[in-house]
């Protein structure tokens, strides 16, 4: 099963946190998404969930 990107098409980086205000990923996480392994994508999705709870 393909792991979907958490992108919700609200693409703007918060200058204070460096995170996208839409998906809560860093610019590096966004740029590398297509080349990441499933394990790496799952790790980022876990980080995104943790960032939502802050």
C-alpha positions in Angstrom: 0.0 0.0 0.0 1.4 3.4 -1.0 1.9 5.9 1.8 0.2 9.1 1.0 1.8 12.5 1.6 0.2 14.5 4.4 0.0 17.5 2.1 -3.3 19.4 2.2 -2.4 22.0 -0.4 -1.8 24.8 2.1 1.8 25.2 1.3 3.5 28.0 3.3 6.4 27.7 5.7 6.1 29.3 9.1 9.2 31.5 9.5 9.4 30.8 13.2 9.2 27.0 13.2 10.3 26.2 9.7 7.3 24.0 9.3 4.7 24.0 6.6 1.5 25.5 8.1 -0.6 22.9 6.1 1.2 19.6 6.7 3.6 20.4 9.5 6.6 19.0 7.6 10.0 20.7 7.2 11.1 21.8 3.7 13.6 18.9 3.7 10.9 16.4 4.5 8.6 17.8 1.8 11.4 17.9 -0.9 12.6 14.4 -0.2 9.1 12.7 0.2 9.1 11.0 -3.3 12.5 9.4 -2.7 12.0 8.2 0.9 11.4 4.6 1.9 8.1 3.6 3.5 9.9 3.4 6.8 11.2 7.0 6.5 7.7 8.2 5.5 6.2 6.5 8.5 8.7 8.2 10.7 7.8 11.6 9.3 4.1 10.9 9.7 4.8 10.1 13.3 6.6 13.4 13.7 3.7 15.3 12.1 1.3 13.7 14.6 3.6 14.8 17.5 3.8 18.3 16.0 0.0 18.5 15.9 -0.1 17.9 19.7 2.3 20.7 20.6 
